[in-house]
């Protein structure tokens, strides 16, 4: 065998070895990220339009499983409370334990601890968009929840006469919505509202969904690239011999 032949064989073996490594790494990334995502996230179908336009009835969302103690103002959460109903619901947290929540000023804006909230995600804006209520103090360990479609949301305002001032226990929270998965027209991550960031405790950081998706895509690309090496190399070899 000539020197060129030996070199070609050596390169071929190296190529096959690298393609095998690429497939192995791709499998680890793809399967690992997919499995971790299944543990950390749960899919959920939104039942009503109370959170329109952020999420609409029938939207399929991905919600990160979290402990209720990790909830911050501005989070869109999935929760279940027997006083509110028998099925999980989706609302936005606007107040936490100790907060003084009031509605509304002349422009129809909500205030928390005396600070007027800027809520660009609302379906309705203006003085008639939110039924007013007297200021209420959120009990410790509780959450005050409102829908983004304030004129079409059964939320903490409706339950103000309950013993907990309309608030829901942190332990009732199952997950925090991170992204919309369906329909494709709404596909994407939910924005973190800036209006609550100036209050003590700030707002939540995005969950690990984006890095997991990147790992899944990278893994799939490595698997396909590594698997494609063999056929490509064989075609190239036949072309060289021809």
Helices and strands as residue ranges (DSSP letters): H 3-40, E 41-45, E 60-65, G 68-70, E 76-79, E 89-96, E 100-103, E 110-112, E 115-116, E 133-137, E 142-146, G 150-152, E 168-169, G 170-172, E 173-182, G 184-186, E 188-189, H 209-241
